[in-house]
Amino acid sequence: ITKEQRALIKAILDAYNRHQIPQDVTKKLLQEQYSAEENFLLLTEVATSQVQVLVEFTKNIPGFLSLDREDQIALLKGSAVEAMFLRSAQVLSKKMPSGHIEVLEERIRKSGMSEEFMTPMFNFYKSIGELHMTQEEQAILTTITILTPDRPYVKSHEAVERLQETMLEVLRKLCVLQHPQEPQYFARLLGRLTELRTLHHYHAEMLTSWKTNDHKFTPLLCEIWDVQ
Ligand SMILES: CC1(C)[C@H]2CC[C@]1(C)[C@H](OC(=O)c1ccc(O)cc1)C2
């Protein structure tokens, strides 16, 4: 790993750790009662907070702010769902303080979300947990997801691809260094990104089903996911 790559990892890890969901939001997960309505409101708060965290984290990705402004928006809108699932999977799989995991799972199960969406989502959380990713790997993998060139409406495809390739090379080296006994580890991480795209599709259906049941989203969530 070169000096520049080490600096890149440090910058991304610092940003990743600096921007986390505020304590008061995660504390609420434990306190509020369990009605479907209350659960949905809590998940709305978690999702809104995660999008805010995502925007702040993305601004700290070296090179991101020098991309075309409209492309920055297109990347954020295109990657928000995947970055959210990645982040929540890491939170859920990282042994949260006792009981938090069950509580969040319980609230997700009782939030009016359809069953068929639950299974793939919890399978994804399990598959992320089994990887035992280091903090650096989590932060770089999230960065790679955000810097996906083939999101809708991205104009300078090559500029985004160059940034993503830099990150992919850093992650590849990290995996070799941190998981020497698992030569396929890097490939397994990239395989998770494919699974994330499936969740992205399910998520759109989840939003529609919540919408038809007259659930209200926050303005930020409506904006990032083009929901009326
Ligand atoms: C853990 C999750 C990633 C999983 C279940 C809650 C999440 C934060 C996310 O919720 C929403 O997208 C969402 C969208 C709109 C809304 O009003 C509430 C939640 C899907």
The ligand as a MOL file (V3000), in Angstrom:
LIG
                    3D

  0  0  0     0  0            999 V3000
M  V30 BEGIN CTAB
M  V30 COUNTS 20 22 0 0 0
M  V30 BEGIN ATOM
M  V30 1 C -32.8200 -0.5060 8.1800 0
M  V30 2 C -33.3710 0.0880 6.8790 0
M  V30 3 C -32.2360 0.3390 5.9230 0
M  V30 4 C -34.4880 -0.7480 6.2700 0
M  V30 5 C -35.5320 -0.6780 7.3630 0
M  V30 6 C -35.3930 0.7270 7.9090 0
M  V30 7 C -34.2450 1.2820 7.1140 0
M  V30 8 C -33.5640 2.4660 7.7310 0
M  V30 9 C -34.8080 1.5670 5.7250 0
M  V30 10 O -36.0240 2.2840 5.8630 0
M  V30 11 C -36.3990 3.0520 4.7820 0
M  V30 12 O -35.8610 3.0090 3.7040 0
M  V30 13 C -37.5060 3.9720 5.0700 0
M  V30 14 C -38.0210 4.7930 4.0820 0
M  V30 15 C -39.0580 5.6670 4.3520 0
M  V30 16 C -39.5780 5.7180 5.6430 0
M  V30 17 O -40.5840 6.6110 5.9450 0
M  V30 18 C -39.0720 4.8830 6.6590 0
M  V30 19 C -38.0240 4.0130 6.3700 0
M  V30 20 C -35.0330 0.1900 5.1680 0
M  V30 END ATOM
M  V30 BEGIN BOND
M  V30 1 1 1 2
M  V30 2 1 2 3
M  V30 3 1 2 4
M  V30 4 1 2 7
M  V30 5 1 4 5
M  V30 6 1 4 20
M  V30 7 1 5 6
M  V30 8 1 6 7
M  V30 9 1 7 8
M  V30 10 1 7 9
M  V30 11 1 9 10
M  V30 12 1 9 20
M  V30 13 1 10 11
M  V30 14 2 11 12
M  V30 15 1 11 13
M  V30 16 1 13 14
M  V30 17 2 13 19
M  V30 18 2 14 15
M  V30 19 1 15 16
M  V30 20 1 16 17
M  V30 21 2 16 18
M  V30 22 1 18 19
M  V30 END BOND
M  V30 END CTAB
M  END
